[in-house]
Amino acid sequence: MGPARVRLRRLALISWLPFLALIAACSSSGGAGTDGAVAPPSTGEGESGSVRTTSVDESAAPIDQILAISDVDAIIEARARVFSRQVALLIGDLSDPELERLVPAVQAGFDPDLLHRDIAAFMEAEALPGRVEEVAAWLGHGASADARRIVDEYEPPLSLEEWLGEYTTEPPSAVRVRLVARWTEARGTGDFFVLLEQALTEAAYAVRNQMRPGADPFRPLRGDALMARLENSFNAAVVTALHATETVPDSVLNSASDEMESESGQWYVQIYQLAVAEAMRSAGARVVDELAS
């Protein structure tokens, strides 16, 4: 199923989907992949999926400003520890000597500085002249920045779980659900969960197969299984965003969606996500090379 059909299917779903169905999707899918290996989505969101405001050095290079606003550190800083556990669970019977080989190899392969370098280099290589500067400008000062600031200043009186229980009897309006769904779709949040999950799982299988030659190869999600995973992840992202953006005016969300749906916005969403996924695969390859040597 192509991107256009996926988008139409999602928009049709949101046009009538009861809020309780979104809650069910949230509880059934979440943002986690194998052993919770995937949590942080893209476009300036933290581990919980809520939008975060990160301090940005405006004297830094535009690409570094973009990555700071995207809170890429939430993805890369602790990745080595989480990935080591993911591989260990995938193998299942690691000996102590094997674990002593694995952990330093993963720490070297998933070094945050290397991951940051790879992500930045990928994005810059895929950018037309002036594109990175354009995106950094509106991410830092446009409606998307306003939305991040408002969310960051808001302290929800209820946790997401409490909020879900409280609002089953009084859900957000259909108009608000559609607005937040549009914003979520424009940012590609749900898709990023799945893309990152698949990239990390592929990397984990590569490392497992280096340590256990002849093991089953990685099989990516395809067909109906992939579509179901994407839809569940999207619905979960909408629910999380509804909770996080309660105090963000409709006008700000509309303008932020316009930014993300623009040509430069979609370049940012797509290339950032691909850059992160490719960086994870490259990190896995470094681990394999280190173990092989």
N, C-alpha and C positions, 0 to 999 in steps of 0.2 A: 504494500500500500504506500503510495507516494505522499510527500509532505502536504500537498494540497488536500488530499482526501482525509488525511489525519486531522488537519485543521478544521475542515468542515464537520467531521464526525464529532470533534470536541465541542465546537460551537453549538451543534445541534444538541449535544448532551447537556451542556450548561443551560440551554434555553428552557429546559423543563425539569432538570434533575432536582429532586427535593434535597434539602440540606442534609437530611439524615443519610442519604446515599453518599454524600461527600464525606460525612463522618465515618461511615463504614469503610470507604476507600482509604481514608487516612489511617484507620486502625489496622487495616489489612496489609497495607504496603509500606507506608512510611518512606524514609529516604535511605534506608540501610540496604546494603547488598550483602554479600557473603560475610557472615559473622559481623555484621554491622560495619563493614569496611568502608562504606560510603555514607557520609553524612553531609558535608557542606555542598550546597548548590552554588550557583554562580551569581554574578551581577550584584555583588555587595551583600551577600547573605552569610550568616554564620551557621554554626553546627545545628542549631534548632530549625533552620529554615527561615528565621525571622531576619528582616533587613537590619544590617549593622552599619554604623558610621565609623569609619576608620580615619585616624589622623593622617592627613596627606601633606607631604612636603611639596609645596608648589614650585620649589626651586629644582626638584628632581626632574629627571627626564620624563616626558609625557607617558611613555610606556610604563614606567615605574609608578606614575600617578594612577594610571588605569588599574594596575595590579593591586595597588594599595586600596583603592576604592572597591575593587572586586573582592577584597579580603582574601587574597590568594593564600596568605599565611595560614588561614584556618584549614586549608587543604594540605599544605606541604609541611608544616612544622612538625606535626606528630605522625606523619605518614609512615616513617620507617618502623616505628613501634607497632602500629596497627597492621602494617603489611606483614611483618614478621609473624605476628599471631595468626593472620589469615593463612599464610603458607603452612605454619605448623599444624593448624587445624585441618587444612586440606590434606596434608600428608598423613597425619594421625598417629604415626609411630616413630617420631623423630627420636633418635638417641641423643644423649647429652653431647657427645662430640660433634654430631651433626648440627645441633642447635648452636654450639659454640662457633661453628663455621658460618651458619646462616646469619646470625644477628649482625656481626660486623660487616658482612657482605651487603646486607640490606641497608645498614646505616650509611655505608659508602655510596651505594647506588641511589638511595633516596635522600641524599644530602640536600637540605632545603636550598642552598645556594645554587646547586646544579639544577634543581627543578625550576627555580625562579628564572635562571638563565635560559633554560630550554623553552619555557613558556613565552618569555619576552622575545626570544629570537624567532620563534615560530610566528608570533603575531606580527612582528615587524616585517618578516619576509613575505607575509600575505597582504600587506597594506599598500594601497596606492599612496602616492606622495601626498602628504598633508592629512591623511586619514587618522593616524594615531593622535595628532595634535587636535583634530576636530572632536574626536570622541572624548579625549581627556578634558576638553573645555566644557562640553555640556554635561558630562558625568560629574564634574566638579562644581558646576555652578547652575545647572539647569533644573528642570522639574524633578528629575531623578534624584538630584542632590537634596532638593526640598523634601521629597518623600523619605529619604534616608534620615534626614535630620529630625523630622517629625516623629518617625518611629523610634528613633534613638532616645528622644526626650520623653516618650510615653512609657510609663510603668504600668503594664496591665494589672488590674486588680485581681484577676484570676489567671491561673496557669492555663495552658492550652487545654489540658484534660478537664479542668474545672469549667472552663469556658464552654467546651463542647457539651457538657452535661447541662449547664445553665441555659444554653441557647437552643436546645432541642425543642423547647416549647415556644421560643420566640426567635426564630432564625433571622439573619439579615435578609433584607428585601431581595427580590429576584433581580432588581436593577443593580443593587450593590454586588451581588454575586457575579453577575455578568461583567461588571466593570472590573472587579478584581481578577476574574478569569481572563479577561482580555490582557490585563497587565502581566499576569503570570505567563500567559501564552507568549506575549511579546518578549519576555525575558528568557524564555526557554527553560525555566527552572525545573520542571518535571523531567524534561528530556535529559537535562544535564545529570540528574541523579542516575539515570539508566546508563548513559554514555560512560560516566566515570566508573560506575559499578562494573560494567563490562570490560573496560580497559584494565582495571585493577585485577579482575578475575582472570583475564587473559595473561597478565603478567605473573600472577600467582601460579597458574598452570605451567607457564614456561619454567619458572624456578623449580616447581615440584618435579617436572619432567627431567630437569637436569640432575636432581638428587635421586629420582626414582625412574631411571630410563625404562621406557616401555609402558608407562602409565597412560591412562586414557587422555587423549588430547582435549584441549579446550573446544567447546562447542557453543558458539554465540547464540543468543536468543534469536529466533526467527519466526516469521509468520504470525499466527494468532497469539502465541506466547509473548512475542515481543510487543504486539499491539496492546495486549492486556496489561503488560507491565508498564508501558508508556502511559496508558490511560489512568491506571491506578496511581502512578507517580504524579501525574498532572493533577488529579483530583486532590491528592494529599497536599500538594503544593498550594492549591487554591485555598483549602481549609486553613493551612498555616498562615497564609497571607491575609485571609479575612480577619484572623485574630490579631495579627501584628499591625495591621493598618487601620484599626478601628478609628483612630483620630485623624487619619489623612483625608482631607477633603476630596470629594469626587473630582473637582477641577484639577487638583494636583495629580491624581492618578491618571486622569485622561491625558494631561500634558506629558506625564512621564511615559505613558504608553505610546504617545505620538513619537517621542524621542526614540524609544526602543524599536518602533516599527519603521523608522526612517531607514534609508539606505545605509547610513553609517551605523545606526543602531543594530540592524540585523547583521552587519559585518562584525561588529563587536561581539554580539551574542554567539554567533556561530564560530567565529575564529577563536575566541577565548575558550570556548568549550572544547573545540578540537585540539587547541594547543595544550590544554591541561591533560586531556586523554592521551595525546601522543607523548607528553612528558612522562606520564606514568608507564607507558609501554617502554620508553627508552630507559627509564630507571630499572624496570624489570630486566631488560637486556643487559644492563650493567651488572646486575646481581648475578645473572647467569654467567657472564664472562668472568666475574670474580671467582665464582664457585668452580668454574672449569679450570681456572689457572692454579 
